[in-house]
Amino acid sequence: MNEFLLRMKSLLGEEYGQFLKYYEAGNVRGLRVNTLKCTAEKLEKSLDFPLEPTPFCPDGFYIPNEVEGLGNHPLHHCGAFYIQEPSASSAVEMLGVQKGDRVLDLCAAPGGKSTQIGAKLGGTGLLWSNEIVKSRANILLSNIERMGISNAVVSNTHPETLCAVLSEQFDKVLVDAPCSGEGMFRKNSEAQNEWSEAHVKSCAARQLNILNSAKHALKSGGVMVYSTCTFSKEENEDVITRFLEENPDFSLEDSGVCFGRPALVHARRIFPMDGGEGHFAARLRKQGELYNNSFSENKNASDDKILSFYDSILRDRPFGERVNIIRDKIIILPENFSVPVQNWKSLGIIRAGVILGEIVKNRIEPHHSAFMAAKPGQCVNFIDLDASSQDIKAFLHGEEISAPEEIRGYTAVCVNGMTTGFGKASGGRLKNKYPKGLRTLK
């Protein structure tokens, strides 16, 4: 740790004393409102603590350090917000995602930045989120599902493999590279224990390799943002400088943000005294003009029984009609995704779009994914519970709850107007279908 502090003193000079003051004060906490489901005003009215805006993105807020158990809050279960270190939202803000964009998040777990991208896309375009570690990829998928993102692909494969196959397919690429994690030392003692100069150099070499893979997936004229949560120049400025030297068709450009402080003129650094834990981000532009390019077309499954089932639980087919059956799963694919099913395994695809239901013997049962991505008004049946009610606590625990007598069949369960799961209603009761792995413990 002494070696790390000496490096920080050399990096910061006269600001080192201020760095220590903020660094020793303890980590800052935050959340980001999921605008697919909620507004900041609505969320603050539903919580019993104040939200203070951060400078890093319009939907990011500081929360009091004394708040506990937020991950078990019903509004967290329904995807109203994502618990996120405040400055972690800076990279996506610099990426400048627009509706209709095709965006690749190459090192995406646990999903904070991917779900931020998904909210900015607003159900348009395509989000492809990749994670090389399988266990982390499953966490990524769970978060994307919880936040109600219907136009995402989640994969678990090596960046080099993925980017070679998906050559020049994306308007925007985010590389939030694995790093030495110096910016997270205040809240992650494991990162402190793993730190060494050798580890920093190893990370820098890996980061450059990932960038050199990512560049292939970017269209001509596209934007790539490189980010880390570390302070070291080797992993930040030096990686970008080396990448630009090796790739003259890329340039560093101004992202138009004013948080943190400049690095390499147009890149941004964030230190604890800037309101976050610690981040670096640089926006790169690939030469050329943007053009439309699409994945090869895929054949859709059309089955009256499936479409009738779709209509029995959701109104107006909100996820489109690109229906595919993969083993026992009925999938509604995103409009901007058409990788043939036979190629999914080679790309490590875990999920594309929304699972509408599962085929069980001769019937179809709805899937949690479909209800999480739907708004209450898109559901044929729904009940809306208050976040402080005993019924929602019982539902999230896996218990049967009451339902209006007139409602029968599969029914969305909502919290303050946001879907959080479903059950099957009959005779004034709702049989619980909330996934066992997501249930709360009493």
C-alpha positions as CSV (number, residue, x, y, z in Angstrom):
1,M,0.0,0.0,0.0
2,N,2.9,2.4,0.7
3,E,4.2,1.8,-2.8
4,F,0.8,2.7,-4.2
5,L,0.6,5.9,-2.1
6,L,4.1,7.0,-3.3
7,R,2.9,6.6,-6.9
8,M,-0.1,8.7,-6.1
9,K,2.0,11.4,-4.6
10,S,4.2,11.5,-7.7
11,L,1.1,11.6,-9.9
12,L,-0.8,14.3,-8.0
13,G,2.0,16.6,-6.7
14,E,0.5,19.4,-4.7
15,E,-3.0,17.8,-4.7
16,Y,-1.8,14.7,-2.9
17,G,-2.8,16.1,0.5
18,Q,-6.3,16.8,-0.7
19,F,-6.4,13.3,-2.3
20,L,-5.5,11.7,1.1
21,K,-8.2,13.8,2.9
22,Y,-11.0,12.5,0.6
23,Y,-9.5,9.1,0.2
24,E,-9.5,8.5,4.0
25,A,-13.0,9.9,4.4
26,G,-14.6,6.7,3.1
27,N,-16.3,5.7,-0.1
28,V,-19.2,7.5,-1.6
29,R,-22.4,5.6,-2.5
30,G,-24.9,6.1,-5.3
31,L,-27.6,4.8,-7.5
32,R,-28.8,5.4,-11.1
33,V,-32.4,5.7,-11.9
34,N,-33.6,3.3,-14.6
35,T,-35.5,5.6,-17.0
36,L,-37.0,2.6,-18.8
37,K,-39.2,2.1,-15.7
38,C,-39.1,5.2,-13.5
39,T,-38.3,8.9,-13.2
40,A,-36.0,10.5,-10.6
41,E,-39.0,12.4,-9.2
42,K,-41.1,9.3,-8.8
43,L,-38.2,7.3,-7.3
44,E,-37.4,9.9,-4.7
45,K,-41.1,10.1,-3.6
46,S,-41.0,6.3,-3.1
47,L,-37.9,6.2,-1.0
48,D,-37.4,7.3,2.6
49,F,-34.1,9.1,2.0
50,P,-33.0,12.0,-0.2
51,L,-31.3,11.8,-3.6
52,E,-28.5,14.3,-4.4
53,P,-27.5,14.7,-8.1
54,T,-24.0,13.7,-9.1
55,P,-22.1,15.6,-11.9
56,F,-21.5,12.4,-13.9
57,C,-24.9,11.7,-15.6
58,P,-28.4,13.1,-15.4
59,D,-29.8,10.0,-13.8
60,G,-27.1,9.4,-11.2
61,F,-27.5,10.3,-7.5
62,Y,-25.6,10.1,-4.3
63,I,-27.3,8.3,-1.4
64,P,-26.6,8.6,2.3
65,N,-24.0,6.2,3.7
66,E,-26.3,5.0,6.5
67,V,-28.9,3.5,4.0
68,E,-28.9,-0.2,4.4
69,G,-30.6,-3.2,2.7
70,L,-31.2,-1.3,-0.5
71,G,-30.7,-4.4,-2.6
72,N,-33.7,-6.0,-0.9
73,H,-36.0,-3.0,-1.5
74,P,-39.1,-3.8,-3.7
75,L,-38.1,-1.0,-6.0
76,H,-34.7,-2.6,-6.6
77,H,-36.4,-5.9,-7.4
78,C,-38.6,-4.3,-10.0
79,G,-35.6,-2.5,-11.6
80,A,-36.4,1.1,-10.7
81,F,-32.7,1.8,-10.0
82,Y,-29.2,0.3,-10.2
83,I,-26.9,0.6,-7.2
84,Q,-23.8,2.1,-8.8
85,E,-20.7,4.0,-7.6
86,P,-21.4,7.6,-8.8
87,S,-18.4,8.1,-11.1
88,A,-19.0,4.7,-12.8
89,S,-21.7,6.3,-14.9
90,S,-19.2,8.7,-16.5
91,A,-18.0,6.4,-19.4
92,V,-21.4,5.8,-20.9
93,E,-22.1,9.5,-20.7
94,M,-19.0,10.1,-22.7
95,L,-20.0,7.4,-25.2
96,G,-23.0,9.6,-26.3
97,V,-25.5,6.8,-27.0
98,Q,-28.4,7.8,-29.3
99,K,-31.6,6.0,-29.9
100,G,-31.2,3.5,-32.7
101,D,-27.5,2.9,-32.1
102,R,-26.0,-0.5,-32.2
103,V,-23.8,-0.6,-29.1
104,L,-21.3,-3.2,-27.9
105,D,-20.3,-3.3,-24.2
106,L,-17.3,-5.7,-24.5
107,C,-16.4,-6.2,-20.8
108,A,-19.9,-5.8,-19.3
109,A,-20.4,-7.6,-16.0
110,P,-21.9,-6.9,-13.6
111,G,-24.0,-4.7,-15.8
112,G,-24.0,-1.2,-14.5
113,K,-22.8,0.4,-17.7
114,S,-24.8,-2.0,-19.9
115,T,-28.1,-1.2,-18.2
116,Q,-27.3,2.5,-18.5
117,I,-26.8,2.0,-22.2
118,G,-30.0,0.1,-22.4
119,A,-31.9,2.9,-20.8
120,K,-30.5,5.4,-23.2
121,L,-31.5,3.2,-26.2
122,G,-35.0,3.1,-24.9
123,G,-35.8,-0.2,-26.6
124,T,-34.4,0.9,-30.0
125,G,-31.3,-0.2,-31.7
126,L,-29.3,-3.1,-30.2
127,L,-27.3,-3.6,-27.0
128,W,-24.7,-6.4,-27.1
129,S,-23.2,-7.1,-23.7
130,N,-20.3,-9.5,-23.4
131,E,-18.5,-11.0,-20.4
132,I,-15.7,-13.5,-20.6
133,V,-16.2,-15.0,-17.1
134,K,-19.2,-17.3,-17.1
135,S,-20.3,-16.7,-13.5
136,R,-20.2,-12.9,-14.0
137,A,-22.0,-13.2,-17.4
138,N,-24.9,-14.8,-15.5
139,I,-25.0,-11.9,-13.1
140,L,-24.9,-9.5,-16.1
141,L,-27.9,-11.3,-17.6
142,S,-29.8,-11.2,-14.4
143,N,-29.3,-7.4,-14.1
144,I,-30.3,-6.8,-17.7
145,E,-33.5,-8.8,-17.2
146,R,-34.3,-7.0,-13.9
147,M,-33.9,-3.6,-15.6
148,G,-36.4,-4.6,-18.3
149,I,-34.1,-4.3,-21.3
150,S,-35.8,-6.1,-24.3
151,N,-33.3,-5.3,-27.0
152,A,-30.1,-6.9,-25.5
153,V,-27.9,-9.8,-26.4
154,V,-25.8,-11.3,-23.6
155,S,-22.7,-13.4,-24.5
156,N,-19.9,-15.1,-22.7
157,T,-16.9,-15.4,-25.0
158,H,-13.4,-14.0,-25.6
159,P,-13.4,-10.4,-26.9
160,E,-11.0,-11.4,-29.8
161,T,-13.4,-14.1,-30.9
162,L,-16.5,-11.9,-30.7
163,C,-15.1,-8.9,-32.5
164,A,-13.6,-10.9,-35.3
165,V,-17.0,-12.3,-36.1
166,L,-19.0,-9.1,-35.6
167,S,-16.6,-7.0,-37.7
168,E,-17.8,-3.4,-38.3
169,Q,-21.3,-4.0,-36.8
170,F,-21.5,-1.4,-34.1
171,D,-21.9,2.4,-34.0
172,K,-20.5,2.6,-30.5
173,V,-18.2,0.3,-28.5
174,L,-17.5,0.5,-24.8
175,V,-14.3,-1.1,-23.4
176,D,-14.6,-0.8,-19.6
177,A,-11.4,-2.8,-19.3
178,P,-10.4,-5.1,-16.4
179,C,-7.8,-3.1,-14.4
180,S,-5.8,-3.0,-11.1
181,G,-8.8,-1.3,-9.5
182,E,-7.0,1.5,-7.7
183,G,-10.0,3.6,-7.7
184,M,-12.0,1.0,-5.8
185,F,-9.5,0.4,-3.0
186,R,-11.7,2.3,-0.5
187,K,-14.4,-0.2,-0.8
188,N,-12.6,-3.3,-2.0
189,S,-9.8,-4.7,0.2
190,E,-9.3,-7.6,-2.2
191,A,-8.2,-5.2,-4.9
192,Q,-5.7,-3.7,-2.4
193,N,-4.2,-7.1,-1.6
194,E,-3.8,-8.0,-5.3
195,W,-2.0,-4.7,-6.2
196,S,1.6,-4.5,-7.3
197,E,3.5,-2.7,-10.0
198,A,3.8,-6.0,-11.9
199,H,0.0,-6.4,-11.7
200,V,-0.4,-2.9,-13.1
201,K,1.9,-3.7,-16.1
202,S,0.1,-7.0,-16.7
203,C,-3.2,-5.1,-16.8
204,A,-1.9,-2.5,-19.2
205,A,-0.8,-5.2,-21.6
206,R,-4.2,-7.0,-21.4
207,Q,-6.1,-3.7,-21.9
208,L,-4.2,-2.8,-25.1
209,N,-5.0,-6.3,-26.4
210,I,-8.7,-5.8,-25.7
211,L,-8.7,-2.4,-27.4
212,N,-7.1,-3.9,-30.4
213,S,-9.8,-6.6,-30.5
214,A,-12.6,-4.1,-30.0
215,K,-11.6,-1.9,-32.9
216,H,-12.6,-4.5,-35.4
217,A,-16.3,-4.5,-34.2
218,L,-16.6,-0.7,-34.7
219,K,-18.0,0.7,-37.9
220,S,-16.0,3.3,-39.8
221,G,-16.9,6.7,-38.3
222,G,-17.9,5.0,-35.1
223,V,-17.1,5.9,-31.5
224,M,-15.2,3.8,-28.9
225,V,-14.8,4.7,-25.2
226,Y,-12.1,3.2,-23.2
227,S,-12.5,3.4,-19.4
228,T,-10.9,2.0,-16.2
229,C,-11.5,2.4,-12.5
230,T,-7.8,2.9,-11.8
231,F,-5.4,5.8,-11.4
232,S,-2.2,4.5,-12.9
233,K,-0.9,6.2,-16.0
234,E,0.3,2.9,-17.4
235,E,-3.3,1.7,-17.6
236,N,-4.8,4.9,-18.7
237,E,-2.8,7.6,-20.7
238,D,-0.1,5.1,-21.7
239,V,-2.6,2.5,-23.1
240,I,-4.4,5.2,-25.1
241,T,-1.1,6.7,-26.4
242,R,0.1,3.3,-27.5
243,F,-3.2,2.4,-29.1
244,L,-3.2,5.6,-31.1
245,E,0.4,5.1,-32.2
246,E,-0.5,1.6,-33.5
247,N,-3.8,2.7,-35.0
248,P,-3.5,5.9,-37.0
249,D,-7.1,5.6,-38.2
250,F,-8.3,6.4,-34.7
251,S,-8.2,9.8,-33.0
252,L,-8.9,11.1,-29.5
253,E,-11.8,13.5,-29.4
254,D,-13.6,15.8,-27.0
255,S,-16.6,14.1,-25.4
256,G,-18.2,17.4,-24.3
257,V,-18.3,16.6,-20.6
258,C,-16.9,18.8,-17.8
259,F,-16.8,16.5,-14.8
260,G,-13.4,15.4,-13.3
261,R,-10.4,16.9,-14.9
262,P,-8.7,16.6,-18.4
263,A,-6.1,14.1,-19.3
264,L,-4.3,13.9,-22.7
265,V,-6.3,17.1,-23.4
266,H,-9.6,15.3,-24.3
267,A,-9.7,12.3,-22.0
268,R,-11.1,12.7,-18.4
269,R,-9.8,11.6,-15.0
270,I,-11.9,11.4,-11.8
271,F,-10.3,11.4,-8.3
272,P,-12.1,11.1,-5.0
273,M,-11.9,14.9,-4.6
274,D,-14.0,15.1,-7.9
275,G,-17.0,13.4,-6.3
276,G,-16.3,9.8,-7.2
277,E,-14.1,6.8,-6.3
278,G,-11.8,7.0,-9.3
279,H,-12.2,6.6,-13.1
280,F,-10.5,7.3,-16.4
281,A,-12.3,7.5,-19.7
282,A,-11.2,8.4,-23.3
283,R,-13.4,8.8,-26.4
284,L,-11.9,7.6,-29.6
285,R,-13.2,8.1,-33.2
286,K,-12.6,5.7,-36.1
287,Q,-12.0,7.4,-39.4
288,G,-14.6,7.2,-42.1
289,E,-18.3,7.7,-42.6
290,L,-21.0,5.8,-40.6
291,Y,-23.1,3.5,-42.7
292,N,-25.9,1.1,-42.1
293,N,-24.9,-2.5,-41.8
294,S,-27.0,-5.4,-40.5
295,F,-26.5,-8.9,-39.3
296,S,-27.6,-11.7,-41.8
297,E,-31.3,-12.2,-41.7
298,N,-32.8,-15.0,-39.6
299,K,-36.0,-16.9,-40.3
300,N,-38.8,-16.4,-37.8
301,A,-41.0,-19.1,-36.3
302,S,-44.7,-18.4,-36.9
303,D,-47.1,-20.6,-34.9
304,D,-50.7,-19.6,-34.2
305,K,-50.5,-21.3,-30.8
306,I,-47.5,-19.2,-29.8
307,L,-49.0,-15.9,-31.0
308,S,-52.2,-16.7,-29.3
309,F,-50.3,-17.3,-26.1
310,Y,-48.4,-14.0,-26.6
311,D,-51.7,-12.2,-26.9
312,S,-53.1,-13.9,-23.9
313,I,-50.5,-12.3,-21.5
314,L,-49.4,-9.1,-23.3
315,R,-51.2,-6.5,-25.4
316,D,-50.1,-5.5,-28.9
317,R,-47.1,-7.8,-28.9
318,P,-44.8,-5.1,-27.4
319,F,-41.5,-6.9,-28.2
320,G,-42.4,-7.4,-31.9
321,E,-43.0,-10.7,-33.7
322,R,-39.6,-12.1,-34.4
323,V,-40.4,-15.4,-32.6
324,N,-37.8,-18.2,-32.5
325,I,-38.0,-21.5,-30.6
326,I,-34.7,-22.6,-29.1
327,R,-35.0,-26.0,-27.4
328,D,-37.9,-25.4,-24.9
329,K,-37.7,-21.6,-24.9
330,I,-39.8,-19.2,-27.0
331,I,-37.7,-16.2,-27.7
332,I,-38.7,-12.8,-29.1
333,L,-35.5,-11.5,-30.8
334,P,-34.6,-7.8,-31.0
335,E,-35.5,-6.2,-34.4
336,N,-31.8,-5.4,-35.0
337,F,-30.4,-8.9,-34.3
338,S,-30.4,-11.8,-36.8
339,V,-27.4,-14.0,-36.0
340,P,-28.5,-17.5,-37.0
341,V,-29.2,-19.8,-34.0
342,Q,-26.6,-22.3,-35.3
343,N,-23.9,-19.6,-34.7
344,W,-25.0,-18.8,-31.1
345,K,-22.7,-21.4,-29.5
346,S,-19.6,-20.1,-31.2
347,L,-20.3,-16.6,-30.0
348,G,-21.2,-17.7,-26.5
349,I,-24.7,-16.2,-26.7
350,I,-26.6,-16.8,-23.5
351,R,-29.7,-14.7,-24.3
352,A,-31.0,-12.6,-27.2
353,G,-34.0,-10.5,-26.6
354,V,-36.8,-11.7,-24.3
355,I,-37.9,-15.1,-23.3
356,L,-41.7,-15.1,-23.8
357,G,-42.3,-18.5,-22.4
358,E,-41.2,-22.1,-21.9
359,I,-42.8,-25.2,-23.5
360,V,-43.7,-27.6,-20.8
361,K,-45.2,-30.8,-22.2
362,N,-48.2,-29.6,-24.3
363,R,-48.5,-26.2,-22.8
364,I,-46.7,-22.9,-22.7
365,E,-45.8,-21.2,-19.4
366,P,-44.8,-17.5,-19.3
367,H,-41.3,-16.5,-18.4
368,H,-40.2,-13.9,-15.8
369,S,-38.2,-12.1,-18.5
370,A,-41.3,-11.1,-20.5
371,F,-43.1,-9.5,-17.6
372,M,-40.0,-7.6,-16.4
373,A,-39.6,-6.0,-19.8
374,A,-43.3,-5.1,-20.1
375,K,-45.0,-2.0,-18.7
376,P,-48.2,-2.6,-16.6
377,G,-50.4,-1.3,-19.5
378,Q,-48.9,-3.8,-21.8
379,C,-50.0,-6.7,-19.6
380,V,-53.4,-8.2,-20.1
381,N,-53.7,-8.6,-16.3
382,F,-51.8,-6.8,-13.6
383,I,-52.1,-5.8,-10.0
384,D,-50.2,-2.8,-8.5
385,L,-48.9,-3.0,-5.0
386,D,-47.3,-0.2,-2.8
387,A,-43.6,-0.6,-2.1
388,S,-44.3,-0.6,1.6
389,S,-47.2,-3.1,1.6
390,Q,-47.1,-6.5,3.2
391,D,-48.3,-8.1,0.0
392,I,-45.2,-7.1,-2.0
393,K,-43.0,-8.3,0.8
394,A,-44.8,-11.6,0.8
395,F,-44.7,-11.9,-3.0
396,L,-40.9,-11.3,-3.1
397,H,-40.5,-13.9,-0.4
398,G,-42.3,-16.4,-2.7
399,E,-45.7,-16.5,-0.9
400,E,-49.2,-16.7,-2.4
401,I,-51.0,-13.3,-2.1
402,S,-54.5,-12.0,-2.6
403,A,-55.8,-10.8,-5.9
404,P,-59.1,-9.2,-7.2
405,E,-61.8,-11.8,-7.7
406,E,-62.4,-10.7,-11.3
407,I,-58.8,-11.4,-12.4
408,R,-58.0,-14.9,-13.7
409,G,-55.0,-16.3,-15.4
410,Y,-51.4,-15.0,-15.6
411,T,-51.0,-11.7,-14.0
412,A,-48.2,-9.2,-13.7
413,V,-47.3,-8.0,-10.2
414,C,-46.3,-4.4,-10.1
415,V,-44.7,-2.1,-7.5
416,N,-45.7,1.6,-7.7
417,G,-46.5,1.1,-11.3
418,M,-43.4,-1.0,-12.3
419,T,-43.5,-4.7,-13.1
420,T,-41.5,-7.0,-10.8
421,G,-42.8,-10.5,-11.7
422,F,-46.0,-12.4,-12.2
423,G,-48.3,-15.0,-10.8
424,K,-51.4,-16.9,-11.7
425,A,-54.7,-15.6,-10.4
426,S,-57.8,-17.6,-9.5
427,G,-60.6,-17.2,-7.0
428,G,-59.1,-14.1,-5.3
429,R,-55.6,-15.6,-4.8
430,L,-52.4,-15.3,-6.8
431,K,-50.1,-18.3,-7.0
432,N,-46.5,-17.1,-6.9
433,K,-44.3,-17.4,-9.9
434,Y,-41.4,-15.2,-8.7
435,P,-38.1,-17.0,-9.5
436,K,-36.7,-18.8,-6.4
437,G,-33.2,-17.5,-7.0
438,L,-34.4,-13.9,-6.7
439,R,-36.6,-14.3,-3.6
440,T,-35.9,-12.4,-0.4
441,L,-35.2,-14.1,2.9
442,K,-37.1,-13.1,6.0
